[in-house]
Amino acid sequence: MNEGKQQHKNPIPTVDTIIQKDSQVLLVIRKKDPFKEKMVFPGGFVNEGETVEDAAIREVKEETSLDIELENILGVYSDPSRDPRGHIMSTVFVGRISERSNNREPMAGDDAAAIKWIDLGDIEEESLGFDHKKILMDYKEWKQSKQTYWSSKK
Amino acid sequence: MNEGKQQHKNPIPTVDTIIQKDSQVLLVIRKKDPFKEKMVFPGGFVNEGETVEDAAIREVKEETSLDIELENILGVYSDPSRDPRGHIMSTVFVGRISERSNNREPMAGDDAAAIKWIDLGDIEEESLGFDHKKILMDYKEWKQSKQTYWSSKK
């Protein structure tokens, strides 16, 4: 461990959340670069003083208006080349829509231009931003395996 | 998501790894503050350009001389008060000792003053540094549940 004052640079932490309803997964269309107009999971940067779980819930609320509960961690993705802005790692949660949001349609907000529900059966042909396609493929496997995942996991 | 240049401060990412052999878990005695002389999991800061999985393997090697393979992610712990140096989050892996290190005794190195094997049955009475006692209790539960964990998870 590098002790005391941090002399080294470190990856910057983000969170993303996978929310499935029936056979579909909730994605948002990005309003800005990088990956402007691409589909991604709702998510964003973790603030200092905020836990990753609180950041995940806050980002879904900001981008989709939905209240969620977190169920599991799918994995932690930290390949240095996964984000063109720099070394940005993501803790990816699996969540579900809370009771109180259950009958509400999500509304795009903040950095999300629109909401997109994608059928899990159709994802092979879809193009997603960042490494979210790989994450979605890992999620499909996770539904059977209940393992956890990371960027270089075989 | 805060786009472009990061204006906000973010938690600093670390990794820790739980390695069990027979009924015992591998801990190291810290050489320095914070938690000097306390037992903790081998681990440390993730460097920019390094994945969390590579950081976990590197830190175990530096602190215990052992080669390991990673099997799963136990959880991500990011309570802002878990480390007195600042907001430091940890991705916690479960690993196993690699074939080639299997018959070797671990040797303390780097920031580890000594190696300590603790029987999982005895951990209730042990005192660990940081939030590693909580993490070890979650690990005991994980062995049954195969769920994932985070700081505020009930």
Interface residues (C-beta under 8 A of the other chain):
Chain A: M1 N2 E3 G4 Q6 H8 K9 N10 P11 I12 P13 T14 K32 D33 G43 G44 F45 V46 N47 E48 G49 E50 T51 V52 E53 D54 E59 L70 N72 I73 G75 V76 S78 D79 P80 R85 H87 M89 T91 D110 D111 K146 Q147 T148 Y149 W150 S151 S152 K153
Chain B: M1 N2 E3 G4 Q6 H8 K9 N10 P11 I12 P13 T14 K32 D33 G43 G44 F45 V46 N47 E48 G49 E50 T51 V52 E53 D54 E59 L70 N72 I73 G75 V76 S78 D79 P80 R85 H87 M89 T91 D110 D111 K146 Q147 T148 Y149 W150 S151 S152 K153
